[in-house]
Amino acid sequence: MNLIDTGLTAWRRRYWRGSTEALQRFSGLKPFTVITGASEGIGRAFAIECARRGDNLILIARGVERLEAVANELRAQGRGAVVSVPFDVTTMDAAQTIAVTVGAQGGFVNLLINNAGFGLGGAFQEHSVEKIEAMVQLNVATPTRLMRAFLPDMLARGAGGIINVSSLGGYGPGPWQGAYYASKAYVTSLSEAVAYETRGQGVRILAVAPGPVETAFHAKMGSDWAFYRWMIPSVSAESVARSGLRAYRFGRRVVLPGLLSPLLMATMRVTPHVIGLPFLGALLHVGKGTVRRKGSSEGDA
Ligand SMILES: NC(=O)c1ccc[n+]([C@@H]2O[C@H](COP(=O)([O-])OP(=O)(O)OC[C@H]3O[C@@H](n4cnc5c(N)ncnc54)[C@H](OP(=O)(O)O)[C@@H]3O)[C@@H](O)[C@H]2O)c1
């Protein structure tokens, strides 16, 4: 740990009064970074960056093969431990599954990266209630549950933290991605609020809010032919992960990776909805035929 990190840790812990009993519970245990949605896209990029700096990793996604391929790639680097846990993170006992897995490794959750998520492109009423609820479960309920489960131990230690992968879309209503934008507004709002509530107690809570990122996400949600895909340049998943981890190190509450996203966010904030909504609607619009041509209007599942 260099001088900057020592200074930042001291500042971050300015109100923290840890008990020796609480600290003893974690002595001799290994810190783990838990990443949901680690088998591809932004989650995979976070896993690679965290492995590079030597973190012990718990990688989560549903698809066994892709997840195991990422885990094997990182194991070959031979730094920290890499454990892949293929399961659906929306299950009610997800926090317990993670806690048991980390416990079996003789560790504790030091950094939780709530990344798994999917979007729904197209008109709100065209998606089934079940699909919308599945998205709310993954994008909203799951990060909330995992934060609530692991934050108390972080506060007891006066260390560690949570990165919630949100979106630039969380800064305003997004016609034709309405439920998705709303889900990300929740994530950014909760992250910033809890980051403020826990300030000075040693933990870091960060919302990473990228604009379009070059992953399979857009094709899965049936939006690959929407205007924004052509008009707004995408950033790489790797740059999002690097930017997120840098912002986390410095204890920021929100980061918008790339040069364009902060500008777009500022524009979204100052533009009256009467002007912004039609503009954003035109960017996000997905015609019915387009969605069918891409094979799905139902995002990832
Ligand atoms: N791509 C963008 O332009 C963009 C922009 C802003 C924000 N984001 C946000 O960034 C996050 C990651 O997006 P991405 O672009 O990397 O998406 P992605 O490439 O589609 O990857 C999604 C990951 O989540 C996993 N996943 C999906 N459902 C899951 C579940 N129920 N349980 C466990 N794992 C699950 C997927 O694996 P399995 O399918 O095998 O489970 C996959 O590893 C999302 O929260 C998204 O909203 C993306």
The ligand as an SDF file (V2000), in Angstrom:
LIG
                    3D

 48 52  0  0  0  0  0  0  0  0999 V2000
  -23.2530   -2.9760  -22.3370 N   0  0  0  0  0  0  0  0  0  0  0  0
  -23.6540   -1.7410  -22.1070 C   0  0  0  0  0  0  0  0  0  0  0  0
  -23.7480   -0.8960  -23.0290 O   0  0  0  0  0  0  0  0  0  0  0  0
  -23.9800   -1.3200  -20.7090 C   0  0  0  0  0  0  0  0  0  0  0  0
  -24.1130    0.0670  -20.4730 C   0  0  0  0  0  0  0  0  0  0  0  0
  -24.4230    0.4990  -19.1870 C   0  0  0  0  0  0  0  0  0  0  0  0
  -24.5790   -0.4260  -18.1710 C   0  0  0  0  0  0  0  0  0  0  0  0
  -24.4670   -1.7580  -18.4300 N   0  0  0  0  0  0  0  0  0  0  0  0
  -24.6690   -2.6900  -17.3130 C   0  0  0  0  0  0  0  0  0  0  0  0
  -23.4970   -3.4630  -17.1550 O   0  0  0  0  0  0  0  0  0  0  0  0
  -23.8250   -4.7280  -16.5880 C   0  0  0  0  0  0  0  0  0  0  0  0
  -23.1610   -5.8220  -17.4160 C   0  0  0  0  0  0  0  0  0  0  0  0
  -23.5920   -5.6790  -18.7430 O   0  0  0  0  0  0  0  0  0  0  0  0
  -22.8220   -6.3580  -19.9700 P   0  0  0  0  0  0  0  0  0  0  0  0
  -22.9100   -5.4260  -21.0920 O   0  0  0  0  0  0  0  0  0  0  0  0
  -21.5050   -6.8750  -19.5400 O   0  0  0  0  0  0  0  0  0  0  0  0
  -23.8290   -7.5790  -20.2470 O   0  0  0  0  0  0  0  0  0  0  0  0
  -23.5470   -9.0260  -20.8470 P   0  0  0  0  0  0  0  0  0  0  0  0
  -22.3530   -8.9970  -21.7450 O   0  0  0  0  0  0  0  0  0  0  0  0
  -24.8540   -9.4790  -21.3860 O   0  0  0  0  0  0  0  0  0  0  0  0
  -23.1710   -9.9070  -19.5760 O   0  0  0  0  0  0  0  0  0  0  0  0
  -24.1150  -10.1740  -18.5830 C   0  0  0  0  0  0  0  0  0  0  0  0
  -23.5190  -11.1270  -17.5620 C   0  0  0  0  0  0  0  0  0  0  0  0
  -24.4710  -11.3400  -16.5150 O   0  0  0  0  0  0  0  0  0  0  0  0
  -24.6860  -12.7510  -16.3590 C   0  0  0  0  0  0  0  0  0  0  0  0
  -26.0460  -12.9610  -15.8680 N   0  0  0  0  0  0  0  0  0  0  0  0
  -27.1990  -12.6210  -16.4880 C   0  0  0  0  0  0  0  0  0  0  0  0
  -28.2490  -13.0080  -15.7390 N   0  0  0  0  0  0  0  0  0  0  0  0
  -27.7430  -13.5820  -14.6140 C   0  0  0  0  0  0  0  0  0  0  0  0
  -28.3180  -14.1890  -13.4560 C   0  0  0  0  0  0  0  0  0  0  0  0
  -29.6450  -14.2610  -13.2940 N   0  0  0  0  0  0  0  0  0  0  0  0
  -27.4970  -14.7020  -12.5070 N   0  0  0  0  0  0  0  0  0  0  0  0
  -26.1410  -14.6490  -12.6560 C   0  0  0  0  0  0  0  0  0  0  0  0
  -25.5400  -14.0840  -13.7300 N   0  0  0  0  0  0  0  0  0  0  0  0
  -26.3330  -13.5610  -14.6970 C   0  0  0  0  0  0  0  0  0  0  0  0
  -24.4110  -13.3250  -17.7580 C   0  0  0  0  0  0  0  0  0  0  0  0
  -24.0860  -14.6990  -17.7440 O   0  0  0  0  0  0  0  0  0  0  0  0
  -25.2140  -15.8650  -17.8620 P   0  0  0  0  0  0  0  0  0  0  0  0
  -26.1540  -15.4380  -18.9370 O   0  0  0  0  0  0  0  0  0  0  0  0
  -24.4380  -17.0930  -18.1710 O   0  0  0  0  0  0  0  0  0  0  0  0
  -25.8670  -15.9300  -16.5250 O   0  0  0  0  0  0  0  0  0  0  0  0
  -23.1970  -12.4970  -18.1500 C   0  0  0  0  0  0  0  0  0  0  0  0
  -22.0430  -13.0020  -17.5110 O   0  0  0  0  0  0  0  0  0  0  0  0
  -25.3460   -4.8060  -16.5590 C   0  0  0  0  0  0  0  0  0  0  0  0
  -25.7880   -4.5000  -15.2580 O   0  0  0  0  0  0  0  0  0  0  0  0
  -25.7690   -3.7190  -17.5360 C   0  0  0  0  0  0  0  0  0  0  0  0
  -27.0250   -3.1850  -17.2100 O   0  0  0  0  0  0  0  0  0  0  0  0
  -24.1560   -2.2190  -19.6800 C   0  0  0  0  0  0  0  0  0  0  0  0
  1  2  1  0
  2  3  2  0
  2  4  1  0
  4  5  1  0
  4 48  2  0
  5  6  2  0
  6  7  1  0
  7  8  2  0
  8  9  1  0
  8 48  1  0
  9 10  1  0
  9 46  1  0
 10 11  1  0
 11 12  1  0
 11 44  1  0
 12 13  1  0
 13 14  1  0
 14 15  2  0
 14 16  1  0
 14 17  1  0
 17 18  1  0
 18 19  2  0
 18 20  1  0
 18 21  1  0
 21 22  1  0
 22 23  1  0
 23 24  1  0
 23 42  1  0
 24 25  1  0
 25 26  1  0
 25 36  1  0
 26 27  1  0
 26 35  1  0
 27 28  2  0
 28 29  1  0
 29 30  1  0
 29 35  2  0
 30 31  1  0
 30 32  2  0
 32 33  1  0
 33 34  2  0
 34 35  1  0
 36 37  1  0
 36 42  1  0
 37 38  1  0
 38 39  2  0
 38 40  1  0
 38 41  1  0
 42 43  1  0
 44 45  1  0
 44 46  1  0
 46 47  1  0
M  CHG  2   8   1  16  -1
M  END
$$$$
